[in-house]
Amino acid sequence: MEEKDFAAHLTATMTGSALTMLIGVGHRTGLFEAAARGPATSGELAGRAGLQERYVREWLGAMVTGGIFTLEAGQYAFPPEHAKFLLGETASNLMPSLLTLSAFTGILPDLERAFAEGGGVPRSAYGPHLETLGAKTGDSWKHVYREHLVDGFFGAVPGLKERLTAGARVLDLGCGTGNAIAVAARAFPASRFTGLDINPGVVEQAKEIGLPNAEFVVGDAAELTADPPYDVITAFDAIHDQDRPDVVLRRIREALHEDSLFFMVDTNFSSHVAKNVGNPLAALCYSISLMYCTTTSLAEGGAALGAMWGTETAREMLADAGFGHVDVLGSPRPQNCIYACRP
Ligand SMILES: C[S@@+](CC[C@H](N)C(=O)[O-])C[C@H]1O[C@@H](n2cnc3c(N)ncnc32)[C@H](O)[C@@H]1O
């Protein structure tokens, strides 16, 4: 990259960072909902949201020049084709991810200390930042499951939907608030689903789903037993953060019979940085991995695989755990892939 291009690249990076902060402000002050009601002047929008016009006007300046709003004849507009990425109950809504990023600013001093001294940032340090957003406990995934779980994710593995329709014993490992099971248990009433998570708080929330073929238990995946034997074990975004991923994968393998399937959804990158150059999602995922996955694992003395452990390492670890057949399949989201693993 030429010098002047690099300067422009850095400026665009700063702009993205500043806009991310202001998008969080817009979310918390209700400005996006107010703007979605139709074009308005800054005064009208401030009135709608019950806010101070001077602040709203400056915020609108950033939204317009940042390409999020448009401006015509003094009227600020939040086009519906943009609004669907920042509002609403759909998988397109990127707000949970944007809010997660701004929430990380609270732990940066602890992270910088860990750079110098070792150790990590414990999950409890993120408390109000991430828990209230629900970001790590499922909000970003809830809509993805609703729209893509049955056909997009399960449909990618030949025969899986048919097996679940006929009736299977399924364990969802690291189930969080149970968003995947909430969709799957309705779609496949003949199957029985158990959600397992180490965090009692999320399991309590999951129990509120209240479906007859779904149960939720608190437990450590590293202590999983083969009783009862499962036909399918799923893990959505739940393996790379494990403190002892090698032990967990071995336990999963041991809990399956010869005809069973381990269905793992994880990040879709290479284990080698050089191969990730040019992937437009890679820098973001390395950053999240550093600010959450890696440091929370190091705080527990864990393996710190990080979100960028990559398909090569995943394949090696699955083979070491005893899976003889692993297919890596595309998923409805470019940042994720599906590992269909069989003994
Ligand atoms: C990123 S969240 C994903 C939650 C859920 N699968 C989803 O997609 O919404 C990872 C989950 O794994 C759980 N977890 C981490 N280590 C675990 C372990 N050793 N045993 C069981 N659950 C674990 C965490 O508590 C967390 O709820």
The ligand as an SDF file (V2000), in Angstrom:
LIG
                    3D

 27 29  0  0  0  0  0  0  0  0999 V2000
  -20.3300  -17.9030   23.1680 C   0  0  0  0  0  0  0  0  0  0  0  0
  -21.4520  -18.7120   24.1990 S   0  0  0  0  0  0  0  0  0  0  0  0
  -22.5090  -19.5320   23.0410 C   0  0  0  0  0  0  0  0  0  0  0  0
  -23.8700  -19.8240   23.6180 C   0  0  0  0  0  0  0  0  0  0  0  0
  -24.8450  -20.5310   22.6920 C   0  0  0  0  0  0  0  0  0  0  0  0
  -24.3080  -21.7750   22.1530 N   0  0  0  0  0  0  0  0  0  0  0  0
  -25.2710  -19.6120   21.5730 C   0  0  0  0  0  0  0  0  0  0  0  0
  -24.8590  -19.8300   20.4440 O   0  0  0  0  0  0  0  0  0  0  0  0
  -26.0330  -18.6760   21.8400 O   0  0  0  0  0  0  0  0  0  0  0  0
  -20.4790  -20.0690   24.8650 C   0  0  0  0  0  0  0  0  0  0  0  0
  -21.1810  -20.7770   26.0160 C   0  0  0  0  0  0  0  0  0  0  0  0
  -20.3620  -21.8800   26.4400 O   0  0  0  0  0  0  0  0  0  0  0  0
  -20.4880  -21.9900   27.8540 C   0  0  0  0  0  0  0  0  0  0  0  0
  -19.3410  -22.7580   28.3730 N   0  0  0  0  0  0  0  0  0  0  0  0
  -18.0460  -22.3710   28.4220 C   0  0  0  0  0  0  0  0  0  0  0  0
  -17.3000  -23.3430   28.9840 N   0  0  0  0  0  0  0  0  0  0  0  0
  -18.1380  -24.3770   29.2500 C   0  0  0  0  0  0  0  0  0  0  0  0
  -17.9660  -25.6750   29.8170 C   0  0  0  0  0  0  0  0  0  0  0  0
  -16.7580  -26.1080   30.2070 N   0  0  0  0  0  0  0  0  0  0  0  0
  -19.0550  -26.4600   29.9510 N   0  0  0  0  0  0  0  0  0  0  0  0
  -20.2710  -26.0370   29.5590 C   0  0  0  0  0  0  0  0  0  0  0  0
  -20.5000  -24.8110   29.0350 N   0  0  0  0  0  0  0  0  0  0  0  0
  -19.4500  -24.0090   28.8670 C   0  0  0  0  0  0  0  0  0  0  0  0
  -20.5310  -20.5440   28.3190 C   0  0  0  0  0  0  0  0  0  0  0  0
  -21.0820  -20.4320   29.6130 O   0  0  0  0  0  0  0  0  0  0  0  0
  -21.3960  -19.8930   27.2380 C   0  0  0  0  0  0  0  0  0  0  0  0
  -22.7590  -19.8830   27.5790 O   0  0  0  0  0  0  0  0  0  0  0  0
  1  2  1  0
  2  3  1  0
  2 10  1  0
  3  4  1  0
  4  5  1  0
  5  6  1  0
  5  7  1  0
  7  8  2  0
  7  9  1  0
 10 11  1  0
 11 12  1  0
 11 26  1  0
 12 13  1  0
 13 14  1  0
 13 24  1  0
 14 15  1  0
 14 23  1  0
 15 16  2  0
 16 17  1  0
 17 18  1  0
 17 23  2  0
 18 19  1  0
 18 20  2  0
 20 21  1  0
 21 22  2  0
 22 23  1  0
 24 25  1  0
 24 26  1  0
 26 27  1  0
M  CHG  2   2   1   9  -1
M  END
$$$$
